[in-house]
Amino acid sequence: MNENLFASFATPTMMGLPIVILIIMFPSILFPSPNRLINNRLISIQQWLVQLTSKQMMAIHNNKGQTWTLMLMSLILFIGSTNLLGLLPHSFTPTTQLSMNLGMAIPLWAGTVFMGFRHKTKAALAHFLPQGTPIFLIPMLVIIETISLFIQPVALAVRLTANITAGHLLMHLIGGATLALMSISPSTALITFIILILLTILEFAVAMIQAYVFTLLVSLYLHDNT
């Protein structure tokens, strides 16, 4: 119980060198490219899920927006697999690092904004000043809309970081309480163990939901700018 709660969020090292790059590259092994005429069940299920998600997410986009399909599907697969692998014991979850999530959110957000200013310049500028705004409110509204625009990538990254970190901390606390109660009150320890199992199932769902929410919000930003 005296262990630092945030020790599991520290960047792992090997021989003094950070190995986070290897950890980030590891999920790509889970999605092999099919090289057979008839795929096995695992690859067939993966392809069916990807097609289902892409149809649902890209249905609202025009031809310009649909060019981002491969990038968005790669994004949701990467975040989802990274979150799920982070639930394994003694594993490291890169999506608990705000710097990494900002590194994903800022370029994607900037790409959608640049597309908006390039292809829909008037509509993009119109977001800063709604029609019918009183003259004395124009400076204030322009500042507010500018701030809200630049907050979008920060909100994306903070949402993902907070949800994944909170789940891991809660599992760590309940697991530590279960071990401490085993020698004091086995019946109470059994209750906390059941709660831990239910929380673990919930975290599996949260891992997938957060990957979908992150990608969906990027998709909505893209839709607003294409």
Disulfide bonds with the S-S distance in Angstrom:
none
